């Protein structure tokens, strides 16, 4: 955990292969890159990272849901402690 921060890991799908496909497609389309450099696949590493999952207070899977639905899920998970 990162102190008072509330960390959300947002990925396209619970299925790592589907997440990789979706993110690769988005990166190619929007950024013109596949995030593979010198044979190293950064997207695949990020998706499979145990560290990313362990740092997250909440893991949210997009799974084709609307942005407002995802935002509601995140908002309902956030708790604020009185100061």
C-alpha positions in Angstrom: 0.0 0.0 0.0 1.1 3.6 -0.6 0.2 5.4 2.6 -2.9 7.5 2.2 -3.1 6.9 -1.5 -5.8 4.7 -3.0 -4.3 2.9 -5.9 -6.5 1.5 -8.7 -5.2 -0.9 -11.3 -7.4 -0.6 -14.3 -7.0 -3.4 -17.0 -9.2 -4.3 -19.9 -10.0 -7.9 -18.9 -9.4 -10.5 -16.2 -7.9 -12.6 -19.0 -4.3 -11.5 -19.5 -4.2 -12.6 -23.1 -7.3 -10.5 -23.8 -5.8 -7.5 -21.9 -2.7 -7.8 -24.0 -4.7 -7.9 -27.2 -6.8 -4.8 -26.3 -3.9 -2.8 -25.0 -1.7 -3.6 -28.0 -4.5 -2.6 -30.4 -5.0 0.7 -28.6 -1.3 1.5 -28.5 -0.9 0.7 -32.2 -3.9 2.8 -33.1 -3.4 5.7 -30.7 0.4 5.9 -30.3 1.8 4.1 -33.3 3.8 1.7 -31.1 3.4 -1.9 -30.0 5.6 -1.4 -26.9 8.0 -4.2 -27.9 11.7 -2.9 -27.9 14.7 -5.0 -28.6 12.6 -8.2 -28.2 11.2 -7.0 -24.8 7.4 -6.8 -24.6 6.7 -4.1 -22.1 2.9 -4.5 -22.2 3.1 -8.2 -21.5 5.4 -7.5 -18.6 3.1 -4.8 -17.2 0.0 -7.1 -17.5 1.8 -9.9 -15.7 3.4 -7.8 -13.0 2.8 -9.1 -9.5 4.1 -5.8 -8.2 1.4 -3.9 -10.0 -1.3 -6.1 -8.4 0.3 -6.0 -5.0 0.4 -2.2 -5.0 -3.2 -1.8 -6.0 -5.9 -1.3 -3.4 -8.5 -2.2 -6.1 -8.1 -4.0 -9.4 -10.9 -3.0 -11.9 -11.5 -4.9 -15.1 -13.0 -2.9 -18.0 -14.5 -5.8 -19.9 -16.3 -3.5 -22.3 -18.1 -1.6 -19.5 -18.8 2.1 -19.8 -16.5 4.7 -18.2 -19.3 5.8 -15.9 -19.9 2.2 -14.7 -16.2 1.9 -13.9 -16.1 5.2 -12.2 -19.0 4.2 -10.0 -17.3 1.0 -9.0 -14.1 2.9 -8.1 -16.0 5.7 -6.2 -17.9 3.1 -4.2 -14.7 1.4 -3.2 -13.0 4.6 -1.9 -13.4 5.4 1.8 -12.4 8.6 3.3 -11.2 8.6 6.9 -12.1 11.8 8.9 -9.0 13.8 9.7 
